[in-house]
Amino acid sequence: MVIPTCRLVDTLRTCGVASSGLTRQPRRTANQSSLSQSNCSFGLNLNGDRSPFAAGPRKSTVVIGCGRTIEDDPSVSETGDDADDQKVSVSRVRPKVPERDFTGTAYVPVYVMLPGNILCLMISGSGVRHWQLNVIDMNCQLVDPQGLTKDMKILKSAGVDGVMVDCWWGIVEAEAPQAYNWSGYKELFKIVRDLNLKLQVVMSFHECGGNVGDDVFIPLPRWIIQIGETNPHIYFTDREGRRNSECLTWGIDKERVLKSRTALEVYFDYMRSFRVECDEFFQDGVISEIEVGLGPCGELRYPSYPAKHGWTYPGIGEFQCYDKYLMKSLAKAAEIRGHSFWARAPDNAGSYTSGPHEAGFFRDGDHGDRVLSLANLAFEGTNIAAKLSGIHWWYKTASHAAELTAGFYNPSNRDGYAPIAAMLKKHGVTLNFTCFEMRTLDQYEGFPEALADPEGLVWQVLNAAWDVSLPVASENALPCYDREGYNKILENAKPLHDPDGRHLSAFTYLRHSAVLMQRHNFEEFGRFVKRMHGIVPSLFLIACTR
């Protein structure tokens, strides 16, 4: 489980800081798992360099529904640049080694995450033009309905099943407690329904901005920030006393410090309001899944590696258990066990940028358990998902220190993801995991000292989930535009050597951008979607209307 402060005592004992003698659960490694890894020679080129298998530049034409070719449509650009992805090369990968044939394999739905507010510049034959990707503004208004409709029509032409949308707490309940504004989202959902697409909706209780892939800054609600100005302990806090306003500390889950409400009550009221206000989209099946935010970036983890506090990859991060509410929880747990002197957070755990060898010390499933119980009450009968982070650096060390500071007790002799899978199984939710496009070899080329192993982590999590028949969905961690990255996702989504034929329940592509809409990149993406659907890749049509 993800480690709560109230169980930090047990962690200290197990790690030898306190008296030991606990029985350790044998850890199933990737090599010992019940699921064999398939041999795949493809992987994501994280540096954006051309693959050694890439062929030279080529011309291709994609027919557009209104009679023009893709080259004529300014929406699908040859040379468009995205401010965040300017160094990504156009995908022209043509591997010379045989590819696995996915024709006739299981149908895995593909969704595309819609962006936040971002203004990109496109370079076309007629010069510079603005590419408006705004979805919802801070007043919860849909910014460009016509442009968004056009974008989603183009995405649909590639065969995607739907889109994923963040419903930001900081937008909907921005001004005052229980003063909700869903207007822009309801207008967006109507467009999605009219296009016969599906929706994955994220209950986003965290701040947006400062993390990988963030393209906009969306703070927590203003009334929450005002509370934090007088009581900063509502935020996670590190050893130096620095507050992290990215999300609320789990220490106030049951503390009435939010205008007479607990954090759990605030989350539940928000989810219940959404369910009532958007009932029509549940009734007609447009909303296929609700992903419930459980921490920073919506993930079930502690905010252990914030860049704004000095963290850089591949640092192990720092414990975030020093607010007074989590410290009180720790003291209570220590007292129950008769060792009140244990009620002290570790003082030799290193810093954000430390390596495991530089730190002397190295569950909160409870938070996930509580929030998901409420989510099932609010969204009865709807598929619910919870997201876990893919902390793959230092995975090949005994301590797995980067995972530990984030709350995952996953040392080399214990499967730290099996208890989380069991908790999610109890609530009947889907586990959403990331970094499915990453290859361990690529990590060694960039940061060999990090001892990262994303492939090993993915397979451990897959086995932990599938061993208890828990559905698994996934998404990419970093921008992915080339065939190597897509092939890696496909191999993970539909394991070749799995005797039970298990596969992902869905895949969400992060995210819609101007770079994705470049002609070669979009052609490659359409090919990937068809292979995820088990269809023979062929020339795909782009439906567009004027």
N, C-alpha and C positions, 0 to 999 in steps of 0.2 A: 504494500500500500504506500501511498505518498505519506511521508512521515509528519504527523502533527506534533506540535510542541509538547502536547500532553503525553506523547510517547517518546520524547527525546531521551528520557531516562533509560528506556529499554535499549535505544540505539547506542547510548554511551556504554552501557554494560556489555552489549554484544560486541562492540568494537574494542573492548578491553580497557576502557577508561575507568569503568567501575568493575566490581567483582563480577566475574563471568560465571559460566556454568550453564548457559542457555543452550538448548538444542537447536542446531542450525539446519534449516531445510536444504537438502541437496539442490544444487543449481543445475539446471539443464542448459548446457551451452548450445551454441548454434550447431556444432558438430555432433552433439548427442541428441538433438531434437528428433521428435517423431516425424518431422517433415524434412525431407531432404532438399537441399538447395540445388536448383538446376544450374547447369553450367551455362553461363552467358558471357559472351565476349564484348557486349556493348555496355556503355556507361556514359553518364553526362560529363561533357567537357565543361567544368565549372569556370574555367578562365575565358570561355567564349571563343577560344581558338578553334580553327577548323580541324576537324577530325583527320587523322592520317588516312582514313578510308574515303574521305570526301572526294567526289569527282569535281571536275572543273565547272565553271559557270554554265548554266543551261537556261534555255527559254522554255516556258510552258504556258499554256493557255487554259484558263478555267472559265467555263461558260457561265454567264450570269443570267438569271431568270428573265430579265427584261431585254435580252437580246444582245447585250454587250459582253465583251470579255472582261475578265478580272483586271486586265491591264488598263482598261478604260475607266474603271470605277475608282474614284478618289478615296472611297472608304476602305479599300484594300490596297495598301500602298506598296510600292516597290522599295522606297527608300525612307519611309517614315521613321522618325526618331522619337523615343520616349525619354523624358528627362532622367528617369531612373535607370534606363537600360541602354544608354548610348553606346556602350562598349560591346553589346551583344551582336555577334555576326549573324547575317542572314543565313538561315538553315538551308544548306545545299548538300546535305550528307547523303551519299549513296554508298552504303557499305558493300564491299566486294566479297564479303564472306556470306554464306547462306543465312537467311533469316528464318526464324521459326514461323511456320504457317499457323495463324490463329483462326483461319476459316472454320466455322462450325463450332468454335469454342463458346463457352458460356457468355451470355450477354451481360456486360457490366455497364450500368448507366454512367454517363459522363456529364458533369455539371461544370459550369464556369463561374468563378467568383467575380461578381461585379466590383468595379473599383470604387474608391472613395472620391472625394473631390480633387480632381487634378486637371490641369490644363496643359496639353501637349502641343508641340509644334510639328507639323508635317511639311516635308519638302516634296513638292510635286513639280510636274513640268511647268505649271503656271506660277511657280514660286512658293512662297511660304503661306501656309494656311493653318488656322487653329483647328485642333482636334479636341473637341469638348467631350470629356468623359465624366462630367459631373452626374451624380445620381440624386442624392438627397443633400440639401443644404442644412445649415445649422438651425433653420426655422422649420425643419421637417417639411420642406416643399420640394417637389420633383422639379429639377432644374431645367431639363431639356427633354420633354416627353417624346417629341418627334425624333430627335437624334438617338435617344435610347431605344426607341422602337426599331429604328433602322439597324442599329448595332445588333440587337437581339435577333432580328431577321437574318442577318449575316451569320451569326453564331448558329442559328437553327439550320441554315443551309449546310453546315458542316456535320449535322446530325446530332448535336448535343441534346441531351434530354431536358435540361433546365439550367437554372442559374442559382447561385448562392448569394444571399443578401444579409449583411449585418444590420440588425436593428439596434442602434446605439442608445444605450441608457442615457448618455450625455446629451442626446438630441431629443428623445421622446419625453423624458421627465426632467427637462433641463432646469426649469424655473422654480418649481415648488413641489413638495411631496405629493404624490398621487395626482398631479396635474399632467395627464398624459396627452400627447399629440401624435397620433398615428397617421395623419392625413396624407403626407407624401408617400409613405409606405403603401397605403391602401391604393393610391393611384398607380404606383409601380406594379403592385400585384395584379391589378386589372389588366395592365399591358401584357404581363406574363401569361395570364389566363387567355387573353384574346389570341395570343400566338400559340396556344396549345402547348406551352412549356410547363415544367414543374418547378417548384420552389424548395430550396433548402434555406431555412431561416435561422439565423444565429441570434440568440439572446446575448448581446454583447455588453457585459457589465464591467468592462475594463476601458481604460484610456487607449486611444489610438494615436500613435506617433512615437518615433524613436526606435522601432523594431524593424527587422528585416521585412521588406514588402510594404511597410506603411507608407502611404502616399498622401496623407492628410493628418492634421492634428485635431482630434476630437477628445476633449477632456471629460472627466466625470461631471455629473450635474452640478450646476453652480451652487445649489443649496448644500450639496455634500462638501464642496470645496470650502464653503463658509464654515461648516462644522469643523472641518479639518484645521482651519486657522486657529480655532480655540482649543481643539483637542486633536493634535497631530497623531495621537496613538491609534486613530482609526485606520492608519496606513501601516503596511509592513515597514519594519525598521531594521537596519543593519547594526553591527556592533559599534560603529562610530556614531550612531544616532541619526543617520541620514534616512529620511522618510521617502518612501516610494509611492507616489500618488497614482500609480498605474491601475491599482485596484484596491479594494478594501481588505484589511487583514482578516483572516479567518477567525481571529480572536474575538471579533464582535458578532459572530454568527448569532449568538444568543444574548448579546448585551443591548439594552435599550438606550442606545446613544445616538440614534438617527431620528431625531424629532419624535421621540417616544416609541419608535419601532426598532426591532432588531434587524440585522442585515438579512437574515433569512426571510423575515416578513416583507422587507423591501423587495427582495428578489421575487417572492411569490406573488405579491400584489402586482408587480410589473408583468409577470408571465400571465396571470389571470386576466389582466386588462387586455393584453394582446389577444388572448384566446376569445374573449367576448367581442372585441372590436373587429376582429378579422374572421369571425365565425363563418362567413360565406365562403372563404377560401379554404377552410377546413372541410366544409360540407361538400364542396364540389371537387375535392381531391387535388386542388392546385398545390397546396402545401404538402409535400411528401415527407418532410422531416424537419424537426426542430433540434438544433444543436444548442446545448445549454452552456454558456460561458461559466467556467469554474475557477478562473484565475487570470494571470497576465496572459495576454494574447488569446484569451478564451480557453487556455489550457489548464488542466489539473496539475498545477505545480506551484512552488514558491517563486517569486520574482528574483531569482538568485543571480542573474547575470545581466543587470541593466547597464546599457552603454553609458547612460547619463551619469552613472556613479563611477565610471572609470573602467568598466569591464571591457576587455578585448579578447577575441578568440585567440587561443583556446584556454583561457583562464578557467579555473574550477568554479568561480563564483563565490558568494558568501551566504551564510545562513541569514535568514530574514525573520528572526524570532524574538526581536528585542523590544517590541512594543509592549506596553504594560499588560495588555490583555492576554497575549500569548505567554508572557512571563508568569502571569497569575495562573494560567492553565498548567504550566510546567510545575509551579510550586505545589499546586493541588495534587498533581500526579505523583510527585515525589513524596508528599505527606502520606498519601494513601499506601504507598509502598514502604513506609516507615523509614525513609532515608531523606529527610528534609534537606540535607546538605547537597543532594543532587539537584536542587532547584536553582541551577546556575547554567546558563548557556555556555557552550564551549568557548574557551579563550585561546585555543591554539589551532584554529581551523584555517589559518592562512587568510589571504585576501582575494579580491576578485580575480587578479591576474596570476595568482600562485599556481604552481603545478602540484600534483599530489605529493611528490617527494619533499615539498617545501612546507607542508602542513603536518602538525603532529596528530590531528584528529580527522581522521578520515580512517508515520502512516497518515498526507492527511487524507486517507480514504474517508475519514469521518466527515470532512467538509463536502466531498463529492457525494457521499452517501446521503447527507441531509438535504442538499440542494436537489439531487435527482429524485428523492422521495417527493419533494414538493412539485417538481416538474411533472412527475407522473400524475399528480392530482390535477394540475392545471391543464395538461394536454392528454388526458385519458383517451386512448385509442389511436394516438399519433406516434409514429416512429420518433424516438428520441436518440440523440447521439451525444457523446462526450469526447472531447479531444485531449490526447496526450501529446506531449512534446517529444521530439526526436533528439535527445541529448546524446550524441554519438561520440563526442570527443572524450578522451581518456577511457573509452570503453574497453580497451585492451590492457588496462591495469587492474590489479586486484581490488583496489578500493572503489573504482568507478566514482571518483570524487565529484565530478561535475554533476552526475545524476543525484548523488547524495545531498548536495547543498540545495538542489531543486526539490528534494523531498522523496526521491526514489531510492529506497534501500536495496541496492542491487549489486552487492559485492560478488566476487567470483565464485563464492560458495553458496549463493542464495539466489533464487529467482524472484526478483523484486516486482515483477509485473504480473505474476500469477495471482497474488491477492487483489490487485486492482481489477484484473479480469473477472475474478469471482464477485467482487462488489458490483461491477457493471452488469454482470449476468443476473444478479439478484433483482436488479431494476429493469431488466429486459431492454437495455439500451445498446446502441451500436458503438463500438470503439472506433474513433477516427484517429488515424496515425499519420505521421508526416514522413518526409525525407525518402519517399519511395523511389525517387529518381537518382539517388546518390549511389556512387560506387566507391568502395573502400580504397581502391587503387588511386582514384583521383585525389582523395584526401591525403594520401601519403606523398603525392607529388607536390602538393601545396604546403602542407604542414606536417611533415613526418614526425615531428616531436610530439604532436598531439595524440598519437596512438589511437586515432579515431577508427571506428568500424561501423559505419551506418548499415552495411549489409548484415552484419551480425546482430545488430540491434533490431532491425526490421524483422529478421527471422525469429528472434527470441519473443518479440511482442506478438507476432502472428501465431506462433505455437502456443503461447500463454492463452491467447483468446480462443483459438480454434480447439484447443484441448477441452474447453468447457462449452463448445458450440456457440461462441459469442460472435455475432456478425462483425466484420471489420471493413471499414471504409478508409480511404486515404486521400492524401493530397500531396502535391510537390512542395518542398521547402523553399526552393530557389527558382528563379525564372528558368523555364525549360522550353526550348524552341527546336531542338535538333532531334534527329532520329535515334541517336544513341541514348539520349535521355528517355525518350518515349519507349524504346525497346526495353530499357531497364524497368520502367513502370509496368509494362506488359508482362514481363517475366515474373515480377512480384505479384501482380494482380491475378495471374492465372498460372500457378506453379505447375511445371511440366510433370514433375515426379510425385505429385501428391496423390496417394492411392485413393483418396476419397473425393478427388476432383473439386476440392474447395477453392473458392475464389473470392475476390472482394465483392462487397455488396454494392459499392458505388465508388467513383473517383471524382474528385473536384479539382479542376485545374485552376491554379493561382498564377495570374489572374488576367482578365481582359485588359488589353493595353494596345497602344499604337504599334508596338513591336510585334505583338501577336498578329496584327492585321496586315503586316507586310506580306506581299504575295507569296513568297516561298515559305515563310513561316506558317501562314494560314493553310496553305496546301498541305504542309507536313502535319499540321494539327488535325486537319480533316481526315488524313490517312490514319492517324493514331486513333481517332474516334471510331472509325469503321472497324479497326482491328479489336478495339475494346468491345465492340458489339458483336464480334465474331463474323464480320462481313468481309468479303474480298475487297481490298482497297481499289478504288477506281476513280476516274475523274468525277468530282463532285460539283453539284450545282449550287450557286449562290442565289437565293431568291431575294430580289430587291425590287422595290416599287418606287415609282416617282409620281 
